[in-house]
Amino acid sequence: MVKIEKIGVSSAAKIYGLTLGILGFVIGIFYALLISTFSGFMGDDLPISGAGLGIGMAIVFPIMYGIMGFIIGALGAVIYNFVASKIGGLEIQLSKEDEIPMM
């Protein structure tokens, strides 16, 4: 067994930020397509066209999700490091590729 006793705060923040940024891009594209498709049903009540709103979401969502992921990743690493210092780290079992048991 190998024990993870500490997680690098900046590396966890970067990984979470990039992961959620990619997720935000996928969600933003989905909303962009959805709003652009159904913007004709909304009428002229919107101050911006439906296509413009959809493209705006495709740009804003990855940035917003990336920033949130960066903050949450950093906080998660800090909390994990604190808890791991008090009760011990997370135990994992690693194996070499050539020693993986066959089923």
Secondary structure, DSSP 8 states (H G I E B T S, - for coil): -EEE----HHHHHHHHHHHHHHHHHHHHHHHHHHHHHHHHHHTT-SSS-HHHHHHHHHHHHHHHHHHHHHHHHHHHHHHHHHHHHHH--EEE----GGG----
